[in-house]
């Protein structure tokens, strides 16, 4: 009997996923439906240097088959998708064997994007799978994926894998465009303090670097007496940086 493990890689711990596509092989274009890493971390495989990586722990060994991959499908971040990746597997999480180095096809940024067929483990038994991103399709700082699905050959109940991630940071503004105020939503799995700055379209500093008390930053343009136009907010957490373009309207 052959069962399927569906593994959803989320940017943020604790966020749930609802299947809303008409075809389960299609992937949304939402920026938050994916895994993005902007800070290299020590790799679980000691033979590899600090890098962007994601590790799966299936809790028990399985004989693995084909994998299906969805690259990062946010239309504004297609160049952040993984281009070259190393895939390793392990029984104990310490000693790793390389399956090989692979090129990941770029996503389309369309709502009917259905990913691509990845490599075949061909029955190799493993409890851990490690994907290390060597390069992206154009973003020199960050890289990421939307989803990976593993096929396993087993007749037992399947336990969802635990996913260990390197540090991530993502930001978005809502509403945007806006009239009076907007919110900068910061999603991160790091405990480091968050700082933010704001400049106008000419690069003039409106808000110098300020420590945020909350993860969500609320900006009231009426109280700041700011005119209509374009503004930029930069959010920093350690070595990770997120940028948001704001449009204030009448």
C-alpha positions as CSV (number, residue, x, y, z in Angstrom):
1,X,0.0,0.0,0.0
2,X,1.3,3.4,-0.9
3,X,0.4,6.5,1.2
4,X,1.2,10.2,0.7
5,X,2.7,12.6,3.3
6,X,1.9,16.1,2.4
7,X,4.4,18.5,4.0
8,X,3.5,22.2,4.1
9,X,6.4,24.5,4.8
10,X,5.2,27.6,6.6
11,X,7.2,30.8,7.2
12,X,5.8,31.0,10.8
13,X,5.5,28.5,13.5
14,X,1.9,27.9,14.7
15,X,0.2,29.1,11.6
16,X,-2.5,26.7,10.3
17,X,-3.1,26.0,6.6
18,X,-6.5,25.5,4.9
19,X,-6.7,23.8,1.5
20,X,-8.6,26.3,-0.6
21,X,-7.5,25.3,-4.1
22,X,-9.9,23.5,-6.5
23,X,-7.0,21.3,-7.4
24,X,-4.8,20.2,-4.5
25,X,-1.8,20.3,-6.7
26,X,-2.2,24.0,-7.3
27,X,-0.6,26.5,-5.0
28,X,-1.7,30.0,-3.9
29,X,0.3,33.1,-4.7
30,X,0.2,34.4,-1.1
31,X,3.5,35.5,0.3
32,X,2.8,33.8,3.6
33,X,2.2,30.3,2.0
34,X,5.8,29.4,2.0
35,X,9.2,29.2,3.8
36,X,11.6,32.1,3.4
37,X,15.1,32.4,5.0
38,X,17.1,35.6,4.9
39,X,19.8,34.6,7.4
40,X,22.2,31.8,7.0
41,X,22.4,29.4,10.0
42,X,24.6,26.5,11.0
43,X,23.7,23.5,8.8
44,X,22.7,20.2,10.5
45,X,25.1,18.5,8.1
46,X,28.5,19.5,9.5
47,X,30.1,19.0,6.0
48,X,28.2,22.0,4.8
49,X,28.8,25.6,5.7
50,X,26.2,27.9,7.3
51,X,23.4,28.2,4.9
52,X,19.7,28.5,4.2
53,X,18.2,25.1,5.0
54,X,15.1,23.2,6.1
55,X,15.0,19.8,7.8
56,X,12.2,17.3,8.1
57,X,11.9,14.8,10.9
58,X,9.4,12.0,10.1
59,X,9.7,10.7,13.7
60,X,10.2,7.2,12.4
61,X,12.1,5.8,9.4
62,X,10.2,5.5,6.1
63,X,11.0,4.1,2.7
64,X,10.8,7.3,0.6
65,X,9.6,7.6,-3.0
66,X,9.1,10.6,-5.3
67,X,8.9,14.1,-4.0
68,X,6.9,17.0,-5.5
69,X,8.1,20.5,-5.1
70,X,6.4,23.9,-5.3
71,X,8.9,26.8,-5.5
72,X,8.1,30.2,-4.0
73,X,5.0,31.4,-5.8
74,X,4.6,35.0,-4.6
75,X,4.5,37.1,-7.8
76,X,6.6,39.8,-6.1
77,X,9.2,37.3,-4.9
78,X,9.7,34.7,-7.7
79,X,13.5,35.5,-7.8
80,X,13.6,34.5,-4.1
81,X,12.7,30.9,-5.0
82,X,15.4,28.2,-4.7
83,X,17.4,27.5,-7.8
84,X,20.1,25.1,-6.7
85,X,19.6,22.8,-3.7
86,X,21.4,19.9,-2.1
87,X,19.2,17.1,-0.7
88,X,20.6,14.9,2.1
89,X,18.9,12.1,4.1
90,X,19.7,10.5,7.4
91,X,18.5,7.9,9.9
92,X,19.8,9.7,13.1
93,X,20.0,13.4,12.1
94,X,23.8,13.4,12.6
95,X,25.2,11.3,9.8
96,X,24.1,12.5,6.4
97,X,24.1,10.9,2.9
98,X,23.7,13.1,-0.2
99,X,20.9,12.3,-2.6
100,X,22.5,14.8,-5.0
101,X,22.4,18.5,-6.1
102,X,19.3,19.6,-8.1
103,X,17.9,22.5,-10.0
104,X,14.5,23.6,-8.8
105,X,12.3,25.1,-11.5
106,X,11.0,28.6,-10.8
107,X,7.4,29.2,-9.9
108,X,5.0,31.1,-12.3
109,X,3.4,33.4,-9.8
110,X,0.0,32.2,-11.1
111,X,-2.9,30.8,-9.1
112,X,-2.9,27.6,-11.1
113,X,0.8,26.8,-10.4
114,X,1.1,23.1,-9.7
115,X,4.8,22.7,-9.0
116,X,7.2,20.2,-10.5
117,X,8.3,16.6,-10.0
118,X,11.4,16.4,-7.8
119,X,14.0,13.6,-7.4
120,X,13.0,10.1,-6.5
121,X,14.4,8.5,-3.4
122,X,13.6,5.1,-5.0
123,X,12.8,3.3,-1.7
124,X,15.7,4.7,0.4
125,X,14.9,4.5,4.1
126,X,15.3,7.6,6.1
127,X,13.9,9.5,9.1
128,X,15.3,12.9,8.2
129,X,15.5,14.8,5.0
130,X,17.5,18.0,4.7
131,X,17.2,20.5,1.8
132,X,20.0,23.1,1.7
133,X,19.5,26.0,-0.7
134,X,22.8,26.9,-2.5
135,X,21.3,29.7,-4.7
136,X,18.0,31.4,-5.6
137,X,16.8,32.7,-9.0
138,X,18.0,36.2,-8.3
139,X,17.7,37.3,-4.7
140,X,21.2,37.4,-3.2
141,X,20.0,37.7,0.4
142,X,17.0,35.4,0.8
143,X,15.6,32.2,-0.6
144,X,12.6,30.0,0.0
145,X,10.0,27.4,-1.1
146,X,6.2,27.1,-1.0
147,X,5.7,23.4,-0.4
148,X,7.2,19.9,-0.6
149,X,5.2,16.6,-0.8
150,X,6.9,13.3,0.1
151,X,5.7,9.9,-1.2
152,X,6.4,7.1,1.2
153,X,5.9,3.3,0.9
154,X,4.2,2.2,4.0
155,X,1.0,0.7,5.3
156,X,1.2,2.3,8.8
157,X,-0.4,5.4,10.0
158,X,1.6,8.5,9.0
159,X,2.7,11.0,11.5
160,X,3.2,14.6,10.3
161,X,6.9,15.5,10.3
162,X,8.4,18.2,12.5
163,X,10.1,20.9,10.5
164,X,13.2,22.7,11.8
165,X,13.9,26.0,10.2
166,X,16.6,28.6,10.0
167,X,15.6,32.1,11.2
168,X,13.0,33.9,9.1
169,X,11.5,37.3,8.9
170,X,8.6,38.6,6.7
171,X,6.6,41.8,6.7
172,X,3.5,43.2,5.1
173,X,1.3,46.2,5.4
174,X,-2.5,46.3,5.7
175,X,-4.4,48.2,4.6
176,X,-2.2,49.3,1.8
177,X,-3.0,51.7,0.1
178,X,-4.5,53.5,3.1
179,X,-6.0,56.9,4.1
180,X,-5.3,57.5,7.8
181,X,-3.3,54.7,9.3
182,X,-1.8,51.3,8.4
183,X,-0.3,48.3,10.2
184,X,3.0,46.6,9.6
185,X,2.6,42.9,10.3
186,X,5.9,41.3,11.3
187,X,6.2,37.5,11.3
188,X,9.3,35.9,12.6
189,X,10.6,32.8,14.5
190,X,13.4,34.8,16.1
191,X,13.3,36.2,19.7
192,X,15.6,39.1,18.9
193,X,14.3,42.6,19.3
194,X,12.6,44.3,16.3
195,X,13.6,47.8,15.1
196,X,12.0,49.9,12.3
197,X,12.6,53.1,10.4
198,X,10.5,55.0,7.9
199,X,11.6,57.3,5.0
200,X,9.7,59.2,2.3
201,X,10.0,58.8,-1.5
202,X,13.0,61.1,-1.5
203,X,14.9,59.1,1.2
204,X,14.3,61.6,4.0
205,X,14.0,60.0,7.4
206,X,10.5,60.3,8.8
207,X,11.0,57.9,11.8
208,X,14.6,57.2,12.9
209,X,15.4,53.6,14.0
210,X,12.9,52.8,16.8
211,X,12.5,49.6,18.9
212,X,9.1,48.1,18.5
213,X,7.3,47.0,21.6
214,X,5.0,44.7,19.6
215,X,5.5,42.6,16.6
216,X,2.7,44.5,14.8
217,X,3.6,48.1,14.2
218,X,0.8,50.6,13.8
219,X,1.5,53.9,12.0
220,X,-0.9,56.8,12.3
221,X,-0.2,59.2,9.4
222,X,-2.8,61.7,10.6
223,X,-1.0,62.2,14.0
224,X,2.3,62.5,12.2
225,X,0.7,65.1,9.8
226,X,2.1,63.4,6.7
227,X,0.9,64.2,3.2
228,X,-0.2,61.7,0.5
229,X,2.5,59.8,-1.3
230,X,4.9,56.9,-1.1
231,X,6.8,55.9,2.0
232,X,9.1,53.1,2.9
233,X,9.4,51.1,6.2
234,X,12.5,49.1,6.9
235,X,12.1,46.4,9.7
236,X,15.3,44.9,11.1
237,X,15.8,42.0,13.5
238,X,19.4,41.0,14.0
239,X,20.8,40.4,10.5
240,X,17.4,40.0,8.9
241,X,15.7,42.9,7.1
242,X,12.2,43.4,5.7
243,X,11.0,46.3,3.5
244,X,7.5,47.5,3.0
245,X,6.4,50.1,0.4
246,X,3.4,52.2,1.6
247,X,0.9,54.3,-0.4
248,X,-1.0,57.0,1.5
249,X,-4.0,58.2,-0.3
250,X,-6.8,60.8,0.3
